Amino acid sequence: MPLPAGFTSLDSTQTLLLSQALRRARERRASGLNEAVEDALTVVPALTRKPVRRMLFRQG
């Protein structure tokens, strides 16, 4: 996806600030998603949470 035209007019400081703001927003969204998943898993019986988490979020 091409960048919007206004991006070419940003200087290096503005580009850095925008990059940092976008990174923080992405981290907040990921954190919120992780919290929502943990909240949803509270309806799963405690002894089965770990295996359920592994099935849902298989690494690899």
MORAWO-V585968 format. One record per residue. RES is the residue in three letters. NEAR is the number of other ideal C-beta (glycine too) atoms within 10 Angstrom. Layout:
# MORAWO-V585968
RES/NEAR
RES/NEAR
This chain:
# MORAWO-V585968
MET/3
PRO/5
LEU/8
PRO/7
ALA/7
GLY/7
PHE/11
THR/7
SER/7
LEU/13
ASP/8
SER/7
THR/8
GLN/11
THR/11
LEU/11
LEU/12
LEU/12
SER/10
GLN/10
ALA/10
LEU/10
ARG/10
ARG/10
ALA/10
ARG/10
GLU/10
ARG/10
ARG/10
ALA/10
SER/10
GLY/10
LEU/10
ASN/10
GLU/10
ALA/10
VAL/12
GLU/11
ASP/9
ALA/10
LEU/15
THR/8
VAL/7
VAL/14
PRO/7
ALA/8
LEU/7
THR/11
ARG/14
LYS/11
PRO/10
VAL/12
ARG/14
ARG/10
MET/9
LEU/11
PHE/8
ARG/7
GLN/4
GLY/2
